[in-house]
């Protein structure tokens, strides 16, 4: 239909295609087994894996770059932000600012790498008497040139404080929307880091998780024109978007100034929305660094070699908190937050 908001449908796998101002979105869904005393999988389950780089999509879970505990041992970033949205499971964070944290189901960490930071993100298997499921997205959102070298910073959006809206369709079916960034129907997300492109309302950055009951309907409201807007359908069987039927693990690129009518299939639907005004600047990316030119990438490598972006005080490259630790954020200034 000519008036449909759907402009393109693309398949998605572990790494999802994104549009400016977003750079990258990784989707992790791992059905980890019972953990041992080290919060690691049983030794026998590691046989045959590519240890240190275990990304095999045919397995029900992966070690990624972890050697003992699954996850991503210490690595550097510069020039962008990470938004880590955890739906199930536990993440342990440590960084070169001296900050650390443990966050889990329903929590989001938003980190500005800015001028440079090292961090580790490990997935400890804290359950020693039951399986450990992990479901998370990590979204990379760019920083404009003027803020590429902003001071590193992170904030925690705890599950309990994350704004949500619930809508009921004409048949009484529910649609829940979790608002991590942006504004929906007068409800505003928590404040993003100060250097973020999302910190300016006119950029209309939105990160929403939409959970639709089976058969439910909801109309995604129109936003301004000229935004990049993508729906990622990651759980369920089918989802109709303005009459275009999506299968699970597919994305719909939408025209931002048109509403989009959503109808969930028989298994319901879970959807991630990413939206924002393009930064529209050159992007030079090499591994963990995102700048505006190749020369700036080369400078990032030199700076990292010279300063280690503050060094690493944690004694090992894959630190984790004790198994009994609850959710917390311990900031670089020593302030401690708990939900």
JOQUITA-V715378 format. One line per field, one symbol per residue. phi: phi as a letter, one per 40 degrees, with the letter a starting at -180 (. if undefined). A space follows every 10 residues. Layout:
phi = ???
This chain:
phi = .cccccbabb cbbcbccbbd ccbaabbbbb cccdccccgb cddccccgcc cgabbccccc abcfccbbcc hbddacaaga bbbbbccagb bbbbaccgca abbadgcbbb bccfciabab bbbccccbba cbcbbabbbb bcbcdcbdbc cdaabbbcdc bccbbbbbcc cgccbbbcbc agbbfgcbcc ccdcccdccb dccfcbbbbb bbcdgcbabc ccbccgccab bbcbahbbac bfgccbcdga bbcbcccbcb cbbccccgab bbbbaacccg bdbbbafcbb bbaccccccc ccccccbffh gabcgacbcb cddccccabb cccgcbbbc
